[in-house]
Amino acid sequence: MATSVRGSRRNTETQQCPISYVQMDGLALMKIVKHCHEENAVSLDVAQGALLGLVVDDRLEITNCFPFPKSIDNSIDEEEYQLAMMRKLRVVNVDHLHVGWYQSAETGNFLSLPLLESQFHYQTSIEESVVIIFDTQKAKRSLISIRAYRLSPEGLELYKEQLEDQSSATLGPYVSYEKMFVEVPVVIKNSHLINVLLCELTDLMKEDISTKFLDLGTSSVLETQLCCMMDRVDEQNQESNKYIKHQIQVNKQQQDKTRLLQKRAAENAARQAKGEAPLSEDDIHKLYKPIQPPSRVNPMLVSGQIATYCQQISQFCAQSLSKLYVTEALQVGSEKK
């Protein structure tokens, strides 16, 4: 789990941060891409790292980053490591202010309790912090998928109440997965020399390479997304079964308690008829303690992940159908010639 480190930065009580978009340098993006792909090639662990930059007006500028140490190395203290890295970057006159963290993902699978917990701690200590999600699977198919998220005020209040009270009453019906996170637009900024280089590389690109956007061999992507969505649906079904079992236990406990209360009421009526003092019902109430309800945060995150998969599958199918219509038009045009 990523932990936040409070650097040379303000820490206010309010959680309303006026950030309209995130501006990321191309060098920082390439560092994130390199780290995530190297970590994904060696193991299936999630790659995480710190984001460095500063806030200018209404934008969050991310100018540098560095990876977190691997969790298997217990000899390294994560907070001390981050502080040491920021001190060294400050010595060489590089932006060293902590503005968030990044994490790798596969096919949009990033909504989880560890991410919610980490981002909560970041935003409560560093007001303007964001989490950058980089999708490694899409990048392997020449699609750079990078998104920035922040916890909404409802999401912050939700997790805060979840920490303070585990009862289901704290999660009211007004909370849904749509209100958990807020996506912040990301803009990639390169220097003028890099832009000139990209233009030259575009001119040098071979024609057959530049037409690969019509490639229709993408059934494996759709298959992967459908399998991931099925796994999340199964997980949501398990969470529903937990809630159903909890309701059955609560109803059974309530029936047993009601039966004992009715029996005690009949005994008290008989005692009053004899002129004796009635018995107290406190022992019955102490006997049946409230059953701890299952957490509703995880099912909410799973629902959000299912919605994300549905959105990605819908976009993917729409793009595939567009390619089919384009290739059909090209085929008809070539036949007429």
PyMOL commands that set and color helices and strands:
alter all, ss='L'
color gray80, all
select helices_A, chain A and resi 26-42+78-91+113-125+136-139+153-164+168-170+177-179+192-204+207-210+212-214+219-273+282-287+297-336
alter helices_A, ss='H'
color red, helices_A
select strands_A, chain A and resi 21-25+48-56+59-67+98-105+130-135+146-151+181-184+186-189
alter strands_A, ss='S'
color yellow, strands_A
deselect
rebuild
show_as cartoon
